Amino acid sequence: MEVQLRIAMIGGGYVGLVSGTCFAEFGTDVAIVETNPDRLSALREGRIPIYEPGLDRLVAENVTAGRLTFGDDMAAAIRGADAVFLAVGTPSRRGDGQADTSYVYAAVEQIARVAEGYTVIVTKSTVPVGTGREIARIVRATRPDLDFDVASNPEFLREGNAIADFMRPDRVIIGTDQSKPGGTQRAQDILRKLYRPLYLLETPMVFTGLETAELIKYSANSFLAMKITFINEIADLCEKVGADVIDVARSIGLDGRIGKKFLHPSPGFGGSCFPKDTRALTAIGRNAGSPVRLIETTVAVNEARMQAMAQRIIAFAGGDVSGLTIGVLGLTFKPETDDMREAASITILDQLDRAGAHIRAFDPAGMQTARTVLPQSVIYCSDAVEVAEGADIVVVLTEWNEFRSLSPYKLKNRMKGRKIADLRNIWDPQAIREAGFDYISLGRPDTGRQP
């Protein structure tokens, strides 16, 4: 009878909680270590501190089954563990955009001090190239006697779809030190066993070197961010020449070499990954003497776009929003999440507030978080229709599905003005205009068509 695998997951944030819970669903015993007392208390009480569809049910089921536990005792968590995963934060460092790996290295020192026997230390956090080598150096300096391997296993979880992404991934990347004398076969074997349920799905498993695995994550996210920025610039061009970005995006997306995903015009990309990872990759390139100029430009264009969207709304209002009421639908950086990190709404609403607008807003999941990052003057509403109450303009910033089915006549009956700025292209221009609205969207001509 095969022995059940056991792992420790250091960090109970988004990546650690989702990954740890999904590993438990695979049948692995998982001990999640969380040092934030409020988050740990919430997890122990069955309250999920993040918004991710389906995660609450999966956590509860695996806790009940005894496969998933939460605690703050590092030594107890890693005792007898087949692998220790690092899922702590790597935020952008102020000033140069590099990823701050201080939390990673602090956790590694703790692991090295209390580890007993052979230990596989696996980075799940997104870390710069060279982090795995530095982890190995720290472990050797802290515990010269410890038998260990370092591996890189980057995550590719999309907020709002993270469970499916873990359970049915496009690929699994595992990087190890291929130059290590004697090899790292033990580490590879353990990680193969952890991901064995995915073999039945014929999931591609890519075994490579540490540096390669670390660079794969940054390259993937930066390419997707560049793709978003590309279609945003094409949308601007469409507006100038009278073309339709919906048809352009659909047509180029039918090319198998390009693909249809991430070709949707927007106010700019945000969230916890793309802004941070594009900045980090540009820093990696600079430090290596090989600048990634396309990504440097992507970062600059995206930041400028958010500023431009606020100015577009002001121009739509006639050049002055002072004293006007603006209703905002959606605040999070994307639907199906409560994540406000680097959301376009932060930049846009800050500018509108400074310009003297009165802002009413609704988001299905993000309003509690929004209160901590948006202007204090913002009024939060109970639903989308209430947002329109007395509004001179209604602005769509996040494409939640429940907004798509809104009747324009319901909005019209509540609004004072007749202007809609649809910055996610969720509505049919012709239908909105037939309802009596002055309507703008991104990259589409005046003729109506269903997006």
C-alpha distance (Angstrom), angle and dihedral (degrees) to the residues before:
residue distance angle dihedral
M1 . . .
E2 3.78 . .
V3 3.81 118.2 .
Q4 3.81 114.8 -116.4
L5 3.80 113.5 -111.5
R6 3.79 120.7 -117.7
I7 3.81 128.1 -160.8
A8 3.79 138.7 177.0
M9 3.81 119.4 -138.6
I10 3.81 112.2 -157.5
G11 3.80 105.8 -151.4
G12 3.80 129.0 33.8
G13 3.79 97.2 -150.2
Y14 3.78 125.2 112.3
V15 3.81 98.8 -61.1
G16 3.79 96.0 36.9
L17 3.79 96.3 45.8
V18 3.79 95.9 45.9
S19 3.82 94.4 42.3
G20 3.79 94.2 43.9
T21 3.80 92.9 48.2
C22 3.79 92.5 48.3
F23 3.80 92.1 48.8
A24 3.81 87.3 52.1
E25 3.80 88.9 51.3
F26 3.81 86.7 55.6
G27 3.81 87.7 59.2
T28 3.81 99.8 -97.1
D29 3.80 122.6 135.0
V30 3.81 105.5 -119.3
A31 3.80 128.4 -168.2
I32 3.81 111.5 -169.1
V33 3.81 114.8 -157.1
E34 3.81 114.4 -152.3
T35 3.80 121.7 172.7
N36 3.81 97.4 -175.3
P37 3.82 101.6 98.2
D38 3.81 95.7 -152.6
R39 3.79 93.5 49.9
L40 3.80 92.1 43.8
S41 3.80 91.2 50.5
A42 3.80 91.0 50.1
L43 3.82 92.5 49.7
R44 3.79 92.8 48.6
E45 3.80 89.9 50.7
G46 3.77 92.1 50.6
R47 3.80 95.5 -107.1
I48 3.80 113.8 135.0
P49 3.83 109.7 -140.3
I50 3.81 93.5 -157.1
Y51 3.78 133.4 54.3
E52 3.78 112.6 -116.6
P53 3.81 120.9 142.6
G54 3.81 112.3 -111.9
L55 3.80 96.0 5.2
D56 3.82 95.9 107.8
R57 3.81 91.8 57.1
L58 3.81 93.4 45.8
V59 3.81 92.7 49.1
A60 3.80 92.4 49.0
E61 3.80 93.3 49.0
N62 3.80 94.4 50.1
V63 3.80 94.0 43.9
T64 3.81 88.5 52.4
A65 3.81 90.0 48.1
G66 3.82 89.5 53.4
R67 3.79 94.5 -121.0
L68 3.83 96.9 108.7
T69 3.81 126.1 54.9
F70 3.79 135.9 167.8
G71 3.78 128.4 -147.0
D72 3.80 147.1 132.9
D73 3.82 99.4 -126.2
M74 3.80 105.9 107.2
A75 3.80 95.0 -173.4
A76 3.80 93.7 51.0
A77 3.79 92.4 47.1
I78 3.79 96.9 52.4
R79 3.81 96.6 39.3
G80 3.78 105.2 116.0
A81 3.81 93.3 -2.0
D82 3.79 117.5 149.6
A83 3.82 89.8 -150.0
V84 3.80 137.9 7.0
F85 3.80 115.4 -145.3
L86 3.80 122.7 -155.8
A87 3.81 111.3 -143.7
V88 3.79 101.7 158.1
G89 3.79 125.2 132.2
T90 3.81 124.2 -79.6
P91 3.82 102.2 -173.2
S92 3.79 123.5 -178.9
R93 3.77 111.7 -84.5
R94 3.78 114.7 -122.0
G95 3.77 114.6 -106.2
D96 3.81 103.9 14.2
G97 3.82 105.2 37.0
Q98 3.79 93.8 -125.6
A99 3.80 118.1 144.4
D100 3.80 112.3 -97.8
T101 3.81 105.0 -127.0
S102 3.80 96.3 175.9
Y103 3.83 92.5 107.4
V104 3.80 90.4 50.7
Y105 3.78 93.8 51.3
A106 3.81 93.1 44.7
A107 3.80 89.7 54.0
V108 3.82 91.2 47.7
E109 3.79 91.5 55.1
Q110 3.81 90.0 52.2
I111 3.79 91.7 48.5
A112 3.79 92.3 49.6
R113 3.82 92.2 51.3
V114 3.80 96.1 53.2
A115 3.83 103.3 29.6
E116 3.79 116.8 121.2
G117 3.78 117.9 -157.4
Y118 3.78 128.3 -26.5
T119 3.82 111.4 -0.7
V120 3.82 131.8 -173.2
I121 3.81 110.1 -154.5
V122 3.81 110.2 -160.3
T123 3.80 125.6 -169.8
K124 3.80 111.2 -140.9
S125 3.80 91.4 161.7
T126 3.79 116.7 90.7
V127 3.79 103.0 -102.1
P128 3.83 134.8 175.1
V129 3.77 122.2 -100.1
G130 3.79 108.9 -81.5
T131 3.81 96.2 33.4
G132 3.79 93.1 111.1
R133 3.80 91.1 54.7
E134 3.79 90.7 49.1
I135 3.81 90.9 49.2
A136 3.80 89.0 54.3
R137 3.82 90.7 49.5
I138 3.82 91.9 50.2
V139 3.81 92.3 49.5
R140 3.82 92.5 48.8
A141 3.80 90.9 48.6
T142 3.81 93.0 47.4
R143 3.80 98.9 40.0
P144 3.82 113.4 14.6
D145 3.81 89.2 176.8
L146 3.80 97.3 54.6
D147 3.79 119.1 112.6
F148 3.81 105.9 -142.8
D149 3.78 148.7 141.4
V150 3.81 130.0 -150.1
A151 3.79 121.6 -140.4
S152 3.80 135.7 179.1
N153 3.82 117.2 -141.1
P154 3.83 106.7 168.7
E155 3.80 119.6 -160.1
F156 3.80 125.4 -129.0
L157 3.80 100.6 -168.1
R158 3.78 120.1 153.8
E159 3.78 113.5 -150.4
G160 3.78 108.6 -114.1
N161 3.81 91.6 25.3
A162 3.79 101.4 45.7
I163 3.80 99.9 121.9
A164 3.80 93.3 52.6
D165 3.81 89.8 44.6
F166 3.81 90.6 55.4
M167 3.80 96.1 41.7
R168 3.82 96.0 43.4
P169 3.81 106.2 22.8
D170 3.79 127.0 173.9
R171 3.80 88.2 -127.7
V172 3.80 143.8 -19.3
I173 3.81 117.3 -129.0
I174 3.80 119.5 -156.0
G175 3.78 119.7 178.3
T176 3.80 124.4 -173.2
D177 3.79 136.5 169.4
Q178 3.78 98.8 -85.1
S179 3.80 91.7 -178.3
K180 3.80 93.7 59.2
P181 3.81 113.1 121.3
G182 3.78 107.2 -107.7
G183 3.81 91.3 17.3
T184 3.79 130.0 -113.8
Q185 3.80 99.9 -89.7
R186 3.80 92.6 133.3
A187 3.80 91.7 57.1
Q188 3.80 92.5 46.1
D189 3.81 91.4 49.4
I190 3.81 92.0 52.6
L191 3.78 92.9 48.8
R192 3.80 91.1 46.7
K193 3.81 89.2 55.3
L194 3.80 92.1 48.3
Y195 3.79 90.8 54.1
R196 3.80 96.2 37.7
P197 3.84 93.9 114.2
L198 3.80 87.3 65.3
Y199 3.79 92.4 58.2
L200 3.81 88.0 73.2
L201 3.81 87.1 59.7
E202 3.81 90.2 49.5
T203 3.79 90.1 -121.5
P204 3.83 110.7 179.7
M205 3.82 110.5 -110.5
V206 3.79 113.1 -158.0
F207 3.81 114.8 -161.9
T208 3.78 111.7 -168.6
G209 3.80 144.2 138.1
L210 3.79 126.5 -60.1
E211 3.80 96.4 -108.9
T212 3.80 92.2 46.3
A213 3.80 93.5 51.6
E214 3.80 91.1 47.9
L215 3.80 91.9 51.4
I216 3.82 94.5 45.9
K217 3.81 93.3 68.7
Y218 3.81 94.5 49.3
S219 3.79 91.6 44.5
A220 3.81 93.7 50.5
N221 3.81 95.6 48.3
S222 3.79 93.4 43.0
F223 3.79 91.8 50.8
L224 3.81 91.2 51.9
A225 3.80 90.9 47.2
M226 3.79 89.1 50.6
K227 3.81 89.5 50.7
I228 3.82 90.7 54.0
T229 3.79 91.2 48.4
F230 3.79 91.0 48.0
I231 3.80 93.9 56.1
N232 3.80 90.5 44.4
E233 3.79 90.4 57.2
I234 3.81 90.5 45.3
A235 3.82 87.9 52.3
D236 3.80 89.6 55.3
L237 3.79 89.8 49.1
C238 3.82 91.0 49.2
E239 3.78 89.8 56.5
K240 3.78 91.1 53.6
V241 3.81 96.6 48.6
G242 3.81 100.9 33.5
A243 3.81 97.1 -109.1
D244 3.82 127.4 138.7
V245 3.81 115.3 -116.4
I246 3.82 91.0 -162.0
D247 3.80 91.0 63.2
V248 3.80 92.1 40.6
A249 3.80 92.5 51.9
R250 3.79 93.8 44.0
S251 3.78 92.6 49.1
I252 3.79 98.2 47.1
G253 3.81 89.6 42.5
L254 3.80 89.7 60.1
D255 3.78 87.1 66.5
G256 3.79 104.0 97.3
R257 3.80 90.7 -143.8
I258 3.82 90.3 60.4
G259 3.81 107.5 30.0
K260 3.79 128.8 -156.6
K261 3.81 100.8 -100.9
F262 3.82 121.8 104.6
L263 3.80 92.2 16.8
H264 3.80 96.8 115.5
P265 3.83 118.6 115.6
S266 3.78 113.9 -121.3
P267 3.81 143.9 159.6
G268 3.82 87.2 -92.6
F269 3.80 137.8 -67.1
G270 3.78 121.5 -74.6
G271 3.79 138.8 155.3
S272 3.77 135.0 100.4
C273 3.81 97.6 -58.6
F274 3.79 119.0 34.9
P275 3.83 99.9 49.9
K276 3.80 92.8 42.1
D277 3.79 96.2 43.0
T278 3.81 96.4 45.6
R279 3.80 90.3 51.8
A280 3.79 91.0 46.3
L281 3.81 92.6 50.2
T282 3.80 91.4 51.4
A283 3.82 88.4 51.5
I284 3.81 91.0 48.9
G285 3.80 89.6 51.1
R286 3.80 93.5 48.7
N287 3.78 92.6 48.1
A288 3.80 91.4 48.8
G289 3.80 92.8 48.9
S290 3.81 91.2 -116.0
P291 3.82 107.9 101.3
V292 3.81 117.6 -157.2
R293 3.78 97.4 -139.9
L294 3.80 96.8 178.5
I295 3.80 90.2 58.8
E296 3.80 92.6 43.4
T297 3.79 87.5 56.1
T298 3.80 91.3 45.0
V299 3.80 90.3 56.9
A300 3.81 92.9 48.5
V301 3.81 94.8 45.5
N302 3.81 92.7 48.5
E303 3.79 93.9 50.6
A304 3.80 91.0 47.8
R305 3.80 91.2 48.5
M306 3.78 93.9 60.5
Q307 3.78 89.7 52.5
A308 3.80 89.9 47.8
M309 3.83 92.7 52.4
A310 3.79 91.3 60.0
Q311 3.77 90.4 49.9
R312 3.80 89.7 48.8
I313 3.81 90.3 56.8
I314 3.80 91.3 47.8
A315 3.81 91.0 49.8
F316 3.83 89.8 48.0
A317 3.80 88.1 55.1
G318 3.80 90.1 55.7
G319 3.77 98.6 -91.1
D320 3.79 98.8 -62.2
V321 3.83 129.6 68.5
S322 3.80 95.9 173.2
G323 3.80 107.5 135.7
L324 3.81 93.5 4.1
T325 3.81 122.3 125.7
I326 3.80 114.1 -128.2
G327 3.79 119.7 -166.3
V328 3.81 113.9 -152.7
L329 3.79 124.4 -158.1
G330 3.79 111.4 -160.2
L331 3.80 130.3 8.1
T332 3.81 107.9 -174.7
F333 3.79 120.1 92.1
K334 3.82 89.9 -109.7
P335 3.83 137.5 -3.2
E336 3.82 124.3 -85.9
T337 3.80 93.7 38.5
D338 3.79 139.2 80.2
D339 3.81 91.0 -144.8
M340 3.81 113.9 131.1
R341 3.79 96.9 172.4
E342 3.81 108.9 136.8
A343 3.81 90.9 -19.2
A344 3.80 114.9 170.2
S345 3.81 88.2 -122.6
I346 3.81 90.8 70.0
T347 3.80 94.0 60.6
I348 3.80 95.6 36.4
L349 3.81 97.8 47.4
D350 3.78 92.5 43.3
Q351 3.81 89.7 57.3
L352 3.80 93.3 44.8
D353 3.79 90.8 49.1
R354 3.80 91.2 49.9
A355 3.80 88.4 49.9
G356 3.81 89.8 58.5
A357 3.81 101.7 -101.9
H358 3.80 122.6 148.9
I359 3.82 107.0 -130.8
R360 3.79 127.7 -152.6
A361 3.81 115.8 -177.9
F362 3.78 144.0 -179.4
D363 3.81 131.9 -173.4
P364 3.82 123.5 170.4
A365 3.81 94.3 -134.9
G366 3.79 112.5 3.5
M367 3.79 108.4 62.5
Q368 3.79 97.2 97.9
T369 3.80 90.8 54.1
A370 3.81 91.6 39.6
R371 3.79 91.4 61.2
T372 3.80 89.5 66.7
V373 3.82 96.2 52.8
L374 3.81 107.8 28.1
P375 3.82 127.5 76.9
Q376 3.80 112.5 -73.9
S377 3.79 90.8 -125.0
V378 3.82 93.4 67.5
I379 3.82 113.0 115.0
Y380 3.81 114.3 -143.2
C381 3.78 118.4 -144.7
S382 3.80 133.7 -155.8
D383 3.80 96.6 -125.1
A384 3.78 144.7 -5.6
V385 3.78 95.6 -88.8
E386 3.79 92.2 54.0
V387 3.81 88.3 54.0
A388 3.80 88.6 63.9
E389 3.81 93.8 55.3
G390 3.81 106.2 125.0
A391 3.81 92.3 -17.4
D392 3.78 120.5 155.7
I393 3.82 90.4 -163.3
V394 3.81 133.6 16.9
V395 3.81 116.4 -152.1
V396 3.83 126.1 -165.4
L397 3.81 111.8 -148.3
T398 3.83 103.0 158.7
E399 3.80 125.7 37.9
W400 3.80 100.6 -133.3
N401 3.81 109.2 169.0
E402 3.78 93.2 -125.2
F403 3.80 89.7 64.6
R404 3.79 93.0 56.6
S405 3.80 93.6 67.9
L406 3.80 95.7 47.3
S407 3.78 112.7 129.0
P408 3.81 110.2 -122.8
Y409 3.79 87.8 -144.5
K410 3.81 91.2 59.7
L411 3.78 88.4 54.9
K412 3.79 91.8 44.6
N413 3.81 92.6 53.5
R414 3.81 90.9 55.6
M415 3.79 100.6 37.6
K416 3.77 128.1 90.3
G417 3.80 93.8 -157.4
R418 3.78 133.0 39.7
K419 3.80 104.5 -130.6
I420 3.81 128.2 114.3
A421 3.81 124.5 -177.4
D422 3.80 107.0 -165.4
L423 3.80 104.5 -168.1
R424 3.81 93.0 174.1
N425 3.83 99.6 47.5
I426 3.81 92.5 -125.9
W427 3.81 97.0 142.5
D428 3.78 136.8 63.4
P429 3.82 106.6 -108.1
Q430 3.80 93.4 -147.8
A431 3.82 93.9 52.4
I432 3.79 92.1 47.9
R433 3.79 92.8 48.4
E434 3.80 92.0 46.4
A435 3.80 86.8 56.7
G436 3.80 87.5 60.7
F437 3.79 102.6 -98.0
D438 3.78 133.2 137.3
Y439 3.81 98.9 -131.8
I440 3.79 136.9 -170.2
S441 3.80 129.9 179.7
L442 3.80 136.4 163.6
G443 3.79 123.3 -71.3
R444 3.80 98.0 -20.3
P445 3.81 129.1 120.9
D446 3.79 122.5 -125.6
T447 3.81 94.0 -94.2
G448 3.79 112.4 97.0
R449 3.77 124.3 -116.3
Q450 3.77 135.2 158.5
P451 3.83 111.0 -99.0
